[in-house]
Amino acid sequence: MKKRLFLALIGLLVLIAILGSVKALQIRAMIQQGKKFVPPPETVTSAVVRVDSWETALAAVGTLNAVQGVTLAAELPGKVVAISFEPGSAVKKGDILVRQDISSEEAQLPGAAAQAKLARTNLDRADQLLDKGIIAKADRDNAVAALAQSEAQADNIRTAIAKKTIRAPFAGHLGIRQVNLGQHLREGDPIVTIQSLDPIYVDFTLPEQQLAPLRSGLPVRVTGDALPGETIDGRITAINPLVDAETRNIRVQATVVNRTGRLRPGMFVNVAVALQARKKVLAIPATAVLYAPYSDSVFIIEEKKDGKEGKGGVVLRQQFVRLGEKRGDFVEVSSGLKEGETIVSTGVFKLRNGQAVVIDNKLAPLFEQAPRPANN
């Protein structure tokens, strides 16, 4: 019995050894196959590093201000009897906006006009009598003074009537109405704001170190949240001769067109002042950069030959770079690349150093400094 158990145990051990040997051979074969396996090359798009000439610009933050803007107010006290405008509407210069009660002035005007007419008649009669020597020159002077006084009184009434008819001082857009029909206005009470929106001013400040290249007439580009994806062109129209002693900044004013009226006084905008000087940069597509916290990098495409078999291939070499200014689809490379090198332009997040690739630019996107993507 013991002999049978011993033989069975030996047989089991032999079987386990045979199975282990077979499995070890299989694993060894898989390892050898894995070492010899070469992944297929990745298809990539490419771009050549080129020297480009970029416009030099000064960036600033600006505020929009109306060329003409004012809050209309009552010059004389009186009751509102007519409102002739709609809030937010556009008006022309001279359009009547509000009429105040002028019944009292209209009642006084005929009497003042008649008094002036009588004073004119008395002066004419005094001239005739003075020529005949019937009256003294002092009587004629009294007649002249009476005429001037009566005419001044009539003109004063006419002026009061004109002041109680509030008109638009210039063409522009009205704001929210601040008076109601029948309301009694006191002197200085606000009625409505009026702003001239086209053109419109852009006020911004620049450090005094950037004063040298500034001059009137330089072009500016304005962007902002009110104009998503759009840029409005303008020109510098005024440079303040006084530098702020506290901030050491100089105030600059540019004028831009605003035909659509989307730019409004008080808005925040970004301003770029285009200078005449241009700088040469190494520019690459921004999508060619693999951004990482430790450093940014790109993949350079290189020709590589196998020394033993003499076979050629295209492989990648990861190169760390230092980036500069960004313009549209391009970014400036301050260091790390040379002109003429070929790099991967898209899909760099899925690549690795030393990887074999195949270049196919059939589906390569078009890179521009001032892209205008279609509104889908």
C-alpha positions as CSV (number, residue, x, y, z in Angstrom):
1,M,0.0,0.0,0.0
2,K,2.8,2.4,0.9
3,K,4.6,1.5,-2.3
4,R,1.6,2.5,-4.4
5,L,1.2,5.8,-2.6
6,F,4.9,6.5,-3.2
7,L,4.7,5.8,-6.9
8,A,1.5,7.9,-7.2
9,L,3.3,10.8,-5.5
10,I,6.3,10.5,-7.8
11,G,4.0,10.4,-10.8
12,L,2.2,13.6,-9.6
13,L,5.5,15.4,-9.1
14,V,6.7,14.4,-12.6
15,L,3.4,15.6,-14.1
16,I,3.7,19.0,-12.3
17,A,7.3,19.3,-13.5
18,I,6.3,18.6,-17.0
19,L,3.4,21.2,-16.9
20,G,5.7,23.8,-15.3
21,S,8.3,23.3,-18.0
22,V,5.7,23.6,-20.7
23,K,4.4,26.8,-19.1
24,A,7.8,28.3,-18.7
25,L,8.6,27.6,-22.3
26,Q,5.4,29.4,-23.4
27,I,6.1,32.4,-21.2
28,R,9.7,32.6,-22.5
29,A,8.4,32.4,-26.1
30,M,5.9,35.2,-25.4
31,I,8.7,37.4,-23.9
32,Q,10.9,36.9,-26.9
33,Q,8.0,37.7,-29.2
34,G,7.3,40.9,-27.2
35,K,10.9,42.0,-27.5
36,K,10.8,41.5,-31.2
37,F,7.4,43.2,-31.7
38,V,7.6,46.6,-33.3
39,P,4.4,48.7,-33.1
40,P,3.1,50.2,-36.3
41,P,4.2,53.8,-37.0
42,E,1.7,56.5,-35.9
43,T,0.3,58.8,-38.7
44,V,1.0,62.5,-37.9
45,T,0.8,65.9,-39.5
46,S,3.9,68.0,-39.7
47,A,4.9,71.7,-39.9
48,V,8.3,73.3,-40.6
49,V,9.7,75.8,-38.1
50,R,10.0,79.1,-40.0
51,V,11.1,82.6,-39.2
52,D,8.2,85.1,-39.3
53,S,8.0,88.8,-39.0
54,W,5.4,89.8,-36.3
55,E,4.0,93.2,-35.7
56,T,5.1,94.8,-32.4
57,A,2.2,95.8,-30.2
58,L,1.6,97.3,-26.8
59,A,-1.2,95.7,-24.8
60,A,-3.4,97.7,-22.4
61,V,-6.8,97.6,-20.8
62,G,-9.1,100.4,-21.8
63,T,-12.5,102.0,-21.0
64,L,-15.0,103.2,-23.6
65,N,-16.2,106.8,-23.3
66,A,-18.6,108.7,-25.5
67,V,-17.3,111.5,-27.8
68,Q,-20.2,113.5,-26.5
69,G,-22.3,112.5,-23.6
70,V,-24.4,114.5,-21.1
71,T,-27.4,114.3,-18.8
72,L,-30.0,116.8,-19.8
73,A,-31.5,118.7,-17.0
74,A,-34.1,121.4,-16.5
75,E,-32.7,125.0,-16.6
76,L,-35.9,126.6,-15.2
77,P,-38.5,125.3,-12.8
78,G,-41.8,124.3,-14.4
79,K,-44.3,121.5,-14.9
80,V,-43.8,118.9,-17.7
81,V,-46.7,119.1,-20.2
82,A,-45.3,117.0,-23.0
83,I,-42.7,114.2,-23.5
84,S,-41.7,113.8,-27.1
85,F,-39.2,110.9,-27.0
86,E,-39.0,107.2,-26.3
87,P,-36.3,105.9,-23.9
88,G,-33.4,104.3,-25.8
89,S,-34.2,105.8,-29.1
90,A,-31.9,107.7,-31.5
91,V,-32.4,111.4,-31.9
92,K,-31.1,114.2,-34.2
93,K,-29.7,117.5,-33.1
94,G,-32.5,119.9,-32.3
95,D,-35.2,117.3,-31.8
96,I,-37.7,118.4,-29.1
97,L,-37.6,116.0,-26.1
98,V,-39.6,117.7,-23.3
99,R,-41.9,120.7,-23.1
100,Q,-42.6,122.5,-19.8
101,D,-45.6,124.7,-19.1
102,I,-45.0,128.1,-20.7
103,S,-48.6,129.5,-20.4
104,S,-47.5,132.2,-18.0
105,E,-44.6,133.4,-20.3
106,E,-46.9,133.3,-23.4
107,A,-49.4,135.5,-21.5
108,Q,-46.6,138.0,-20.6
109,L,-45.0,138.1,-24.0
110,P,-47.6,140.1,-26.0
111,G,-47.6,142.9,-23.3
112,A,-43.8,143.0,-23.3
113,A,-43.7,143.1,-27.1
114,A,-46.3,145.9,-27.2
115,Q,-44.3,147.9,-24.7
116,A,-41.2,147.4,-26.8
117,K,-43.1,148.6,-29.9
118,L,-44.4,151.7,-28.0
119,A,-40.8,152.4,-26.9
120,R,-39.6,152.2,-30.5
121,T,-42.4,154.6,-31.6
122,N,-41.5,157.1,-28.7
123,L,-37.8,157.0,-29.8
124,D,-38.7,157.8,-33.4
125,R,-40.8,160.7,-32.2
126,A,-38.0,161.9,-29.9
127,D,-35.6,161.9,-32.8
128,Q,-37.9,164.1,-34.9
129,L,-38.5,166.5,-32.0
130,L,-34.7,166.6,-31.2
131,D,-34.0,167.5,-34.8
132,K,-36.4,170.5,-34.5
133,G,-34.9,171.5,-31.2
134,I,-38.2,171.1,-29.3
135,I,-36.8,168.6,-26.7
136,A,-33.5,168.3,-25.0
137,K,-31.0,165.5,-25.8
138,A,-31.6,164.1,-22.3
139,D,-35.2,163.3,-23.3
140,R,-34.0,161.5,-26.3
141,D,-31.6,159.5,-24.2
142,N,-34.4,158.5,-21.9
143,A,-36.4,157.2,-24.9
144,V,-33.3,155.1,-26.0
145,A,-33.0,153.6,-22.5
146,A,-36.8,152.9,-22.3
147,L,-36.6,151.0,-25.7
148,A,-33.6,149.0,-24.6
149,Q,-35.3,148.0,-21.3
150,S,-38.5,147.0,-22.9
151,E,-36.8,144.9,-25.6
152,A,-34.6,143.2,-22.9
153,Q,-37.8,142.3,-21.0
154,A,-39.4,140.8,-24.1
155,D,-36.2,138.9,-25.0
156,N,-36.0,137.6,-21.4
157,I,-39.5,136.1,-21.8
158,R,-38.7,134.6,-25.1
159,T,-35.5,133.0,-23.6
160,A,-37.6,131.5,-20.8
161,I,-39.9,130.0,-23.4
162,A,-37.0,128.6,-25.3
163,K,-35.4,127.1,-22.2
164,K,-38.6,125.4,-21.2
165,T,-38.5,123.6,-24.6
166,I,-35.7,121.0,-24.0
167,R,-34.0,119.9,-27.3
168,A,-31.3,117.4,-28.1
169,P,-28.0,119.3,-28.2
170,F,-26.4,116.8,-30.6
171,A,-27.3,113.6,-32.4
172,G,-27.1,110.5,-30.2
173,H,-28.9,107.7,-28.3
174,L,-31.1,108.5,-25.4
175,G,-31.1,106.7,-22.1
176,I,-33.8,105.9,-19.6
177,R,-36.5,108.6,-19.0
178,Q,-36.2,110.2,-15.6
179,V,-39.3,112.5,-15.7
180,N,-43.0,111.9,-15.9
181,L,-45.9,113.8,-17.4
182,G,-47.2,116.4,-15.0
183,Q,-44.1,116.4,-12.8
184,H,-42.9,119.7,-11.5
185,L,-39.2,120.1,-12.3
186,R,-36.9,122.2,-10.3
187,E,-33.8,123.8,-11.7
188,G,-31.1,121.1,-12.3
189,D,-33.5,118.1,-12.1
190,P,-32.2,115.3,-14.6
191,I,-34.4,114.5,-17.5
192,V,-32.6,111.9,-19.7
193,T,-29.0,111.1,-20.7
194,I,-27.8,111.3,-24.3
195,Q,-24.7,109.7,-25.7
196,S,-23.0,110.0,-29.0
197,L,-21.9,106.4,-29.9
198,D,-20.3,106.6,-33.3
199,P,-17.4,107.1,-33.2
200,I,-16.5,106.3,-29.6
201,Y,-13.4,107.0,-27.5
202,V,-11.2,104.3,-25.9
203,D,-9.2,105.6,-23.0
204,F,-6.3,103.5,-21.6
205,T,-2.9,104.0,-19.9
206,L,0.6,102.8,-20.7
207,P,3.8,102.9,-18.6
208,E,6.0,105.9,-19.2
209,Q,8.8,103.5,-20.5
210,Q,6.6,102.9,-23.6
211,L,6.1,106.6,-24.3
212,A,8.9,106.9,-26.9
213,P,7.3,104.9,-29.8
214,L,3.8,106.4,-29.2
215,R,2.4,109.1,-31.5
216,S,-0.9,110.2,-32.8
217,G,-2.2,108.2,-35.7
218,L,-0.9,104.8,-34.7
219,P,-3.4,102.0,-35.3
220,V,-5.1,100.2,-32.4
221,R,-7.1,97.0,-32.3
222,V,-10.0,96.7,-29.8
223,T,-11.5,93.5,-28.5
224,G,-13.9,92.8,-25.7
225,D,-16.7,90.7,-24.4
226,A,-19.3,92.7,-26.3
227,L,-17.6,91.7,-29.5
228,P,-16.9,87.9,-29.2
229,G,-14.4,86.9,-31.9
230,E,-14.3,90.3,-33.5
231,T,-11.7,93.1,-33.7
232,I,-12.4,96.8,-34.2
233,D,-9.8,99.0,-35.7
234,G,-9.1,102.6,-34.7
235,R,-6.3,105.1,-34.3
236,I,-4.7,107.1,-31.5
237,T,-6.1,110.6,-31.5
238,A,-4.7,112.1,-28.3
239,I,-1.8,111.5,-25.9
240,N,-1.9,113.3,-22.5
241,P,1.1,115.5,-22.0
242,L,1.0,114.9,-18.3
243,V,2.4,111.6,-16.7
244,D,0.6,110.5,-13.6
245,A,3.1,111.1,-10.8
246,E,1.7,108.3,-8.6
247,T,1.5,105.4,-11.2
248,R,4.0,106.7,-13.7
249,N,1.5,106.0,-16.5
250,I,0.5,108.1,-19.4
251,R,-3.1,108.4,-20.5
252,V,-3.8,107.7,-24.2
253,Q,-7.1,108.1,-26.1
254,A,-8.0,106.3,-29.3
255,T,-11.1,106.8,-31.6
256,V,-12.8,103.7,-33.1
257,V,-15.9,103.4,-35.3
258,N,-19.0,102.0,-33.7
259,R,-21.6,101.7,-36.5
260,T,-23.4,98.8,-34.9
261,G,-23.7,100.6,-31.6
262,R,-22.6,97.5,-29.6
263,L,-19.9,99.4,-27.9
264,R,-21.2,101.5,-25.0
265,P,-19.6,104.1,-22.7
266,G,-18.2,102.5,-19.6
267,M,-17.4,99.1,-21.1
268,F,-14.1,97.3,-20.5
269,V,-12.0,96.4,-23.6
270,N,-8.6,95.1,-24.5
271,V,-6.4,97.4,-26.6
272,A,-3.4,96.6,-28.7
273,V,-1.4,99.5,-30.1
274,A,0.4,98.4,-33.3
275,L,3.9,99.9,-33.6
276,Q,5.8,100.4,-36.8
277,A,8.7,98.3,-35.7
278,R,8.5,94.5,-36.4
279,K,10.3,91.6,-34.8
280,K,11.5,88.3,-36.3
281,V,10.3,85.2,-34.4
282,L,10.4,81.4,-34.7
283,A,6.7,80.6,-35.0
284,I,5.1,77.2,-34.7
285,P,1.4,76.1,-34.5
286,A,0.2,76.3,-30.9
287,T,-1.3,72.7,-31.3
288,A,2.3,71.4,-31.8
289,V,3.2,72.1,-28.1
290,L,2.8,69.5,-25.4
291,Y,2.0,71.6,-22.4
292,A,3.2,70.2,-19.0
293,P,3.8,71.7,-15.5
294,Y,7.5,70.9,-15.6
295,S,8.2,72.2,-19.1
296,D,6.6,72.6,-22.5
297,S,7.9,70.4,-25.4
298,V,7.5,69.5,-29.0
299,F,8.2,66.5,-31.1
300,I,10.9,66.9,-33.8
301,I,10.6,64.6,-36.8
302,E,14.0,63.0,-37.7
303,E,15.3,60.5,-40.2
304,K,16.9,57.5,-38.5
305,K,18.9,54.6,-40.0
306,D,19.5,51.2,-38.5
307,G,23.3,50.6,-38.6
308,K,23.1,46.8,-38.9
309,E,20.4,46.4,-41.5
310,G,20.7,49.8,-43.2
311,K,17.0,50.4,-43.0
312,G,15.7,54.0,-42.7
313,G,12.8,55.4,-40.8
314,V,11.1,58.5,-39.4
315,V,11.1,58.8,-35.6
316,L,10.3,61.4,-33.1
317,R,12.6,63.2,-30.7
318,Q,11.0,65.1,-27.8
319,Q,12.5,68.6,-27.4
320,F,11.8,71.0,-24.5
321,V,11.2,74.6,-25.6
322,R,10.6,78.0,-24.1
323,L,7.6,79.8,-25.4
324,G,6.9,83.5,-26.0
325,E,4.0,85.5,-27.3
326,K,1.0,83.9,-28.9
327,R,-0.7,85.2,-32.1
328,G,-3.8,83.5,-33.4
329,D,-2.9,79.8,-34.2
330,F,0.8,80.4,-33.7
331,V,3.1,80.7,-30.7
332,E,6.6,82.1,-30.5
333,V,9.5,79.8,-29.6
334,S,12.2,81.7,-27.7
335,S,14.6,78.8,-27.4
336,G,14.8,75.0,-28.1
337,L,14.2,75.0,-31.9
338,K,16.0,76.0,-35.1
339,E,14.7,77.3,-38.4
340,G,14.0,74.5,-40.9
341,E,13.3,71.7,-38.4
342,T,10.2,69.7,-38.9
343,I,7.8,69.1,-36.0
344,V,4.5,67.3,-35.4
345,S,1.8,69.9,-35.7
346,T,-1.2,68.1,-34.1
347,G,-2.1,65.3,-31.8
348,V,1.1,65.5,-29.7
349,F,-0.6,64.3,-26.5
350,K,-0.6,60.7,-27.8
351,L,3.1,60.5,-28.9
352,R,6.3,59.4,-27.1
353,N,10.0,59.9,-27.6
354,G,11.6,57.6,-30.2
355,Q,8.2,56.6,-31.7
356,A,8.1,55.7,-35.4
357,V,5.7,57.8,-37.4
358,V,4.4,58.4,-40.9
359,I,3.8,61.9,-42.2
360,D,0.4,62.6,-43.8
361,N,-0.6,66.2,-44.2
362,K,-3.8,65.6,-46.2
363,L,-6.0,66.5,-43.2
364,A,-3.6,69.1,-41.7
365,P,-5.5,72.2,-40.5
366,L,-4.8,75.7,-41.9
367,F,-3.0,77.8,-39.3
368,E,-3.5,81.6,-39.4
369,Q,-2.4,84.6,-37.3
370,A,-5.9,86.0,-37.4
371,P,-8.2,83.1,-37.6
372,R,-11.9,83.7,-38.2
373,P,-13.7,80.4,-37.3
374,A,-17.0,79.8,-39.0
375,N,-20.1,80.2,-36.8
376,N,-21.6,76.6,-36.7
